[in-house]
Amino acid sequence: MKYYIICKICGLSHENGEPGIYFCPQCEKIVRFYKLELFDGSKPGDLYDSEK
């Protein structure tokens, strides 16, 4: 199964990384990266949950 970690702010992604808090070179700050699974029929999950 292929998955990516993706920056919630700008959409920068890396293949097969671990979700967590990392420095994003595109945003130029430390942000949370979420796991995004592709082509497996799953729901988007944490990436599209609204922040409260």
Backbone hydrogen bonds, N-H to C=O, Kabsch-Sander energy under -0.5 kcal/mol:
donor,donor_aa,acceptor,acceptor_aa,energy
4,Y,36,L,-2.5
5,I,14,H,-2.7
6,I,34,Y,-2.8
7,C,12,L,-2.7
8,K,32,R,-1.3
11,G,7,C,-1.4
14,H,5,I,-2.2
16,N,3,Y,-2.7
17,G,14,H,-0.6
20,G,33,F,-1.6
22,Y,20,G,-0.6
22,Y,31,V,-2.5
24,C,29,K,-2.7
28,E,24,C,-2.1
29,K,24,C,-1.0
31,V,22,Y,-2.8
31,V,29,K,-0.5
33,F,20,G,-3.7
34,Y,6,I,-2.6
36,L,4,Y,-3.3
38,L,2,K,-1.9
47,L,44,P,-0.9
48,Y,45,G,-1.2
49,D,45,G,-0.5
49,D,46,D,-0.8
